[in-house]
């Protein structure tokens, strides 16, 4: 672990939970999968950096554990839960026709993930006398799964709906890259030829992550004489895939699994129009470019009441929600991707991006002092000390507040004399996980919920009509700022926004 990497305790706990569940088949107890899967995947990706010691056989396969998190047992169409919030923010929905395509691809990936987990567990538990037979089955499933991932990715990069599909692209990219990383790390043990790893898996990984020194194109590898140059797959892989299909037909393997293999085989043996649409960018670059495109499409939230300086707050609040969604998932994960084989060390800059502050708001009116704009996202800044105290002055509404980090107080915001003084004193290993904020003409009340207790509410929302619970699963409050103070009666703070950082880096 480098000096710039975060504490590992929370990574260890989450990764261990996922690994043990994947090995035993037990359900992971998600409170809300759509909000929690991102931090689980972050912890799993950290395993690839050797940041976390391998905790049992399952965690030595990043793809196995990642897939188990992505496809929770008995969950119906979980990936659509990630798509809907982005669709709402940009005001565009993927057509039913294309939704069915994406759902079909996700179903095929789930079938492959489940099958790979099954054969991996059989292989890892097999006695020495049966290890060779189980290794052959594992190699077949590995090549088949990898072939499916290569062929379905273009459907998650289709230009017409690239932005709402970006959270799903994130999951497919993680599966693809962790499967490659597994093969690079363990392929020789499974019985793959060393040339397959050095001439096929590593160049593909380098190309897709933009890592390595001068990664070669998949169509210019030294084994290109035996490779389909349109699809970038070797004849050996095609033979293994064909053999797996034949074995699956004879053995009655699940239709969804076999259909995904057969479709992949067909695409890889002809000049498939779908594969011709593959993005030429590496995965991290594609994720960042698509995020930037989507940011320009974000629509302001609808007004609930006509107030002066409400519109700018509504637009920046929608943008902050879009930024937070992308920063906490795909853009954080993308920082890990080039490093999960252990060949490239995670930089201090990447760690800061993973632990960057995300914002919610402004709630109420005005957008003054916001750390982001319509054209620029919030800057990546070094982490400060955690919040230890908050003072809130309030009576009818919120008059002012101050925030203490470590031993240092930030500048006071609002009135120092209006309202009554209320103290939030946080103990050791205590952090605020959500804020209940009342808003309208004024910021009417604040209630803080920590991982141990509640504080407030402070203020009675005399001049506020609405309220929201502000939280980000796996994140803790790290800052709060007012946007404007109204000196005309009734006086008080008229807008507020909040900053959060991931608990994994606390």
JOZIMO-V847528 format. One record per backbone hydrogen bond with DSSP energy under -0.5 kcal/mol. CO is the residue of the C=O (numbers start at 0). NH is the residue of the N-H. If there is no record, write none. Layout:
BEGIN
co: {CO | CO}
nh: {NH | NH}
END
This chain:
BEGIN
co: {1 | 7 | 8 | 9 | 10 | 11 | 12 | 13 | 14 | 15 | 16 | 17 | 18 | 19 | 20 | 20 | 27 | 31 | 31 | 32 | 35 | 36 | 37 | 38 | 39 | 40 | 41 | 42 | 43 | 43 | 44 | 45 | 45 | 45 | 46 | 53 | 55 | 56 | 57 | 59 | 60 | 61 | 62 | 63 | 64 | 65 | 66 | 71 | 74 | 76 | 77 | 78 | 78 | 79 | 80 | 81 | 82 | 83 | 84 | 85 | 86 | 86 | 88 | 94 | 95 | 96 | 97 | 98 | 99 | 100 | 101 | 102 | 103 | 104 | 105 | 106 | 107 | 108 | 109 | 110 | 111 | 112 | 113 | 114 | 115 | 116 | 117 | 118 | 119 | 120 | 121 | 122 | 126 | 126 | 127 | 129 | 130 | 131 | 132 | 133 | 134 | 135 | 136 | 137 | 138 | 139 | 140 | 141 | 142 | 143 | 144 | 145 | 146 | 147 | 148 | 151 | 151 | 152 | 153 | 157 | 158 | 160 | 162 | 164 | 164 | 165 | 166 | 167 | 168 | 169 | 170 | 171 | 172 | 173 | 174 | 175 | 176 | 177 | 177 | 178 | 179 | 180 | 181 | 182 | 185 | 186 | 186 | 187 | 192 | 192 | 193 | 194 | 195 | 195 | 196 | 199 | 200 | 201 | 202 | 203 | 204 | 205 | 205 | 207 | 211 | 216 | 217 | 220 | 222 | 223 | 225 | 226 | 227 | 227 | 232 | 233 | 234 | 235 | 236 | 237 | 238 | 239 | 240 | 241 | 242 | 243 | 244 | 245 | 246 | 247 | 247 | 253 | 254 | 255 | 256 | 257 | 258 | 259 | 260 | 261 | 262 | 263 | 264 | 265 | 265 | 266 | 269 | 271 | 273 | 274 | 281 | 282 | 283 | 284 | 285 | 286 | 287 | 288 | 289 | 290 | 291 | 292 | 293 | 293 | 294 | 304 | 306 | 308 | 309 | 310 | 311 | 312 | 313 | 313 | 314 | 315 | 316 | 317 | 318 | 319 | 320 | 321 | 322 | 323 | 325 | 325 | 325 | 328 | 329 | 330 | 331 | 331 | 332 | 332 | 333 | 335 | 335 | 336 | 338 | 346 | 347 | 348 | 349 | 350 | 352 | 357 | 359 | 362 | 362 | 366 | 370 | 375 | 378 | 385 | 387 | 388 | 389 | 390 | 391 | 391 | 392 | 392 | 393 | 394 | 395 | 395 | 395 | 396 | 396 | 397 | 398 | 399 | 400 | 401 | 402 | 403 | 403 | 403 | 404 | 407 | 412 | 419 | 421 | 422 | 423 | 423 | 426 | 430 | 431 | 432 | 433 | 434 | 434 | 435 | 436 | 437 | 437 | 438 | 438 | 441 | 442 | 443 | 444 | 445 | 446 | 447 | 447 | 448 | 448 | 452 | 454 | 457 | 460 | 462 | 462 | 465 | 467 | 467 | 468 | 469 | 471 | 473 | 473 | 475 | 478 | 480 | 483 | 483 | 484 | 485 | 491 | 492 | 493 | 494 | 494 | 495 | 495 | 496 | 497 | 498 | 498 | 499 | 500 | 501 | 502}
nh: {4 | 11 | 12 | 13 | 14 | 15 | 16 | 17 | 18 | 19 | 20 | 21 | 22 | 23 | 24 | 25 | 29 | 34 | 35 | 36 | 39 | 40 | 41 | 42 | 43 | 44 | 45 | 46 | 46 | 47 | 47 | 48 | 50 | 51 | 49 | 55 | 58 | 59 | 60 | 61 | 64 | 65 | 66 | 67 | 68 | 69 | 70 | 74 | 76 | 79 | 80 | 81 | 82 | 83 | 84 | 85 | 86 | 87 | 88 | 89 | 90 | 91 | 298 | 98 | 99 | 100 | 101 | 102 | 103 | 104 | 105 | 106 | 107 | 108 | 109 | 110 | 111 | 112 | 113 | 114 | 115 | 116 | 117 | 118 | 119 | 120 | 121 | 122 | 123 | 124 | 125 | 125 | 129 | 130 | 130 | 133 | 134 | 135 | 136 | 137 | 138 | 139 | 140 | 141 | 142 | 143 | 144 | 145 | 146 | 147 | 148 | 149 | 150 | 151 | 152 | 154 | 155 | 155 | 156 | 160 | 161 | 164 | 165 | 167 | 168 | 169 | 170 | 171 | 172 | 173 | 174 | 175 | 176 | 177 | 178 | 179 | 180 | 62 | 181 | 182 | 183 | 184 | 185 | 186 | 189 | 190 | 191 | 190 | 195 | 196 | 197 | 198 | 199 | 200 | 201 | 203 | 204 | 205 | 206 | 207 | 208 | 209 | 210 | 282 | 213 | 219 | 220 | 223 | 225 | 226 | 234 | 228 | 231 | 232 | 227 | 237 | 238 | 239 | 240 | 241 | 242 | 243 | 244 | 245 | 246 | 247 | 248 | 249 | 250 | 251 | 252 | 257 | 258 | 259 | 260 | 261 | 262 | 263 | 264 | 265 | 266 | 267 | 268 | 268 | 269 | 271 | 271 | 275 | 276 | 277 | 285 | 286 | 287 | 288 | 289 | 290 | 291 | 292 | 293 | 294 | 295 | 295 | 296 | 297 | 297 | 306 | 309 | 365 | 313 | 314 | 315 | 316 | 300 | 317 | 318 | 319 | 320 | 321 | 322 | 323 | 324 | 325 | 326 | 327 | 328 | 330 | 331 | 332 | 333 | 334 | 334 | 335 | 335 | 336 | 337 | 338 | 339 | 339 | 341 | 350 | 351 | 352 | 353 | 354 | 355 | 499 | 497 | 364 | 495 | 369 | 378 | 372 | 380 | 405 | 425 | 403 | 423 | 401 | 393 | 421 | 398 | 399 | 419 | 459 | 459 | 460 | 461 | 394 | 398 | 492 | 414 | 392 | 412 | 390 | 409 | 387 | 388 | 405 | 407 | 404 | 400 | 393 | 391 | 424 | 389 | 425 | 429 | 450 | 476 | 471 | 448 | 436 | 469 | 446 | 467 | 443 | 444 | 464 | 465 | 443 | 397 | 460 | 437 | 457 | 435 | 449 | 454 | 432 | 433 | 449 | 447 | 445 | 463 | 440 | 441 | 438 | 436 | 469 | 470 | 434 | 474 | 502 | 503 | 500 | 498 | 496 | 493 | 494 | 486 | 491 | 485 | 442 | 364 | 482 | 483 | 361 | 362 | 480 | 359 | 477 | 478 | 357 | 475 | 504 | 505}
END
